[in-house]
Each structure stands twice: as C-alpha cells, then as structure tokens.
C-alpha cells in the first residue's frame, strides 16, 4: 500500500515499453518492428469505414506513435529510462499532455504557489529548537538506604533540570545571514538565560566569518571563522571575550582542524583555551558503511578522558545500535543504546549509561524535523542491577507496545485516508485509462478471435480465464479486479506469452489499474496442448507462459 509520504500521484506512469510489448533492453530494430505491428492493428486507416471505432483508433495510434518517437530517439529514451515522462517535461520535451479544466488549472496553480511560499518561509527562517528535561528518579532504586517508613512511601520523582533553546536564520543577502538564538535553563530552583545575535558573511566559496554578541549572566563577544584548508581538509578558529557581572573580562580561544584521509577515515584535532577549562582533543573516525568507529582522547584541565564508540546501521530497518566506553579522571562509564527512524521526519533514540561514580542514567531522545526533545532520567546514583535491567527493558517494551497499539493503527488509518483522497483525485485519469482499455479491446476483437481459432485448432496456448488486480484466490475481490483473458490472448505469439520483469501490467493493451496504490497480482488459467494449466504472478516478475510447472495436478506444480 502506498504511504502518505510517497508521491501524491498514485496512477502509474505511462509505460511506453508495455504499450509496444517490449522489454527495456529492446533494440532500435525491435522498437521499429513493434511499432509497425501495432500500427497494423491501430492505424486509423484500418478503421476508416467503421465510424464507431475510427475515433478510438486515432487515440490509441497517437499513444503508440508517441511511444515510438521517444524510444526511437536515443536522447529522449535515455531521459525517459532515467526519470520517466516527468523528466521529458522538465527538459522541455513534453510528450504526454491532457487537457485540464480551468478549475483544475487554478487549483494546480494555487497548490504550487502555496508549496513554494511554505518552502521560502522554511528556507528563510530555518527554525531549530530543543528541549531538555532532566528527571531525578533515583528514589525508585536507591530506597534501600531509607527507613522502613520511607521505604513503603510512594517514590519521589521530580524534574531536576529544564532547558529550552530556539534559533532562527534571517538571510539578508546572498552573502550575509543573521542568526538569532536564545536559551533558558532552570536547575535546582535557579534560572538563567542567554540571548545571542550573530552575523555571518560568506567571504568566498571556501570560507566565512561570523561575529556573535550574547547577553545574559554577563555580556559576551565572539569572533569565529571557517575556511577550507585543502581539498579534503578544513579548519575553524574563534576568539571570545566575556564580561562577568563583577566586571571581570574573561578571554577564550578555540581552534580546530579536520581532514578526511580517505573515503572512510576522518581525523580532527581541537584546542580550547579558557580561564577555567582548557583542553586538547584528538578524534579519529572510521566509518565504512554500515560501521562507524570513533576514538577520541582529551587532555586538559580539569578533565582528561579517552573515549571509544562503535555504531552499526541497519539500513533496511532504518535503525542504529551503538556502544560507548569512556575512561577518565572523572570516572568510568559504559553506554549502550540505539535509535530508529519511526517516520520520514521522526527519529527516536534511547541509551543507558552505567558509570562510576555517576550511577545509572537513561536517556530518551526524539528528533522531529528541526526540533529535538531530550529526556535524561537519572535512575540511580550507584550501579544497581535492577536500575540497569528496568532502564533497558521497560523503555523497549513501552516502545514496541506504543508502536503496535498506537502508531501502526494511526499510520494505517492515515494511509487509508490518504489513499482514498488520492483515488478520488485520480478518478478522471482512471476513467480515461479505462476508456482507452475498452477502446483497445474493441479494436482487437478480430485479432483475439483469430488467435483463439488458430490456437484451438493446433492445440496451442488458449487463455481460459485471467484476472488482474487485488486477488483473493482466483476470484474477484470486490471491484478491485478485472478479467483480462482476451487481452492476454491477443498477446499470444507462436503459442507463448513473454512479459519482461518490471513491465507495468496496467499499461498493456486492454489493461488498466483497478486498484491504484495497491499490490496487484495476475492469475491465469490456460490450456496448452489441450492440458489445463494455472499460475499466479506478481506485477513485477517475468511472465512466461506456457510453463510445465503450471500444469494442474502435475508433480512439479509450482503454483
């Protein structure tokens, strides 16, 4: 089923190869031969004396002529193979057009204008925000130190810290951008906040310079710069001055240089010099997909630390698992966890940090668009096995419970609602395709009758029953399936049918899509050499009929 985040146009793109009965590897001679064969069937001159069919023949012949024009031109064919008809339209080579009503044109114009305006607003502001809510839940697992009276009381869980930050960008010119940001922090009953305004100028394609002014708990001024140093290397440098409430001026300096040594190896060295905290950090990152290993060594005052992390990315599941070990003069810690892409714009992560003397800390992180929500939950001030176990198991069980009971039903309902809207929006296109399919059948009546007669006479391939769409067994599934036996019989050539993998079956002559956005199957019941055969196919696999494995009651039956 199509998801709401997929392209809004559920009607499958016109398949020119299917129109001509060709594979995507067809040569130019095969394309020309197929066009001549289809022309003998659909050319208007063949139906000049049949008023009811002449107009249908004109429409269908126009379609196959367009297909031939594209596929026989190497440049147009390359564009079509790469990005489809939309690519031809975007490059000025419009191939397929459909007359729209004035109302449709107006609605399309308004939709495009609205999308462009929303995009301009997002690009001009680029808002980013984060919220960190620290929770002290140590009373859950450290109660063994209390008296019996306190031991049986309800655990005291409180919010120990709250930090909110927000930033926006305000582009002034192509080179100048103003950044406005602010943050508020409340910890232990004391609040503090800062407000920053900075301006960045692009000096060249290789570098920029920035000046930042901050206020809150003193005034600060920072000057920062960035520059590409060589092909795969870059560096940053910054200097700062902060005026405290007591009028003291505190200087600071930081510099960083980084280089990518090859596709998977990156090195970085950082130096920070400040009044109370100075350090030299070296980091090496090795990231051949799906692995990522990072080692960093920090030497400074008052912190010295070595840190090693490893992460493995599961691309199919859109998930990452990671483990981190850190050793330093402030203690030892081991952290494990992961994150999962739950929707296109949402990522949920969880990790458990077990350390001495910090204890056990559970961190839950939700990233939605440009907003980040972080919840560090302090479970225990000591390494308590119960805190480690419940801190690991409970969030995982809670995640899967919410996913199964809340998220999946919600996404399913949203999918169905979006699918319904898209079906309604594509109703006119589907009516056109249904009429084209019926017109093709009207023009193929003689060909179909002749094919049945010839194949019956020589005991060749005779299609008895065929269904295409959303199937339940071999029976029609409501109105989401169509009978296509006669359509397939028209495709019989030398007592066989070959449809290459990847062919859009709904674009074959006489076919149409009865259930847009749904998975479709093809069921065929046929006689070959006067013996019954039956087979099911998906709409993406190669269809080769006849096949001995399709024989009914055969020991080698495959379907």
Secondary structure, DSSP 8 states (H G I E B T S, - for coil): ---TTS-S--S----HHHHHT--TT--HHHHHHHHHHHHHHH-GGGGTT-HHHHHHHHHHHHHHHHHHHHHTSHHHHHHHHHH-HHHHHHTT---------HHHHHHHHHHHHHHHHHHHHHHHH--EEEEEEEEE-GGGT-GGGS-HHHHTS----EEEEEEEEEEEEEE-SSSEEEEEEEEEEEETTEEEEEEEEEEEEEEETTEEEEEEEEESSSEEEEEEEEEEEETTEEEEEEEEEEE-TTS-EEEEEEEEEEEEEETTEEEEEEEEEESS-EEEEEEEEE--TTEEEEEEEEEEES--EEEEEEEEEETTTTEEEEEEEEEETTEEEEEEEEEEEEETTEEEEEEEEEEETTEEEEEEEEEETTEEEEEEEEEESS--HHHHHHHHHHHHHHHHHHIIIIIHHHHHHHHHHHHHHHHHHTHHHHHHHHHHHHHHHHHTHHHHHHHHHHHHHHT-EEEEEEEEES-BTTB--TTSEEE-HHHHHHT--SS-EEE-TT--GGGSTT---SSTTS--EEEEEEEETTEEEEEEEETTS-EEES-GGGBTT-TT---
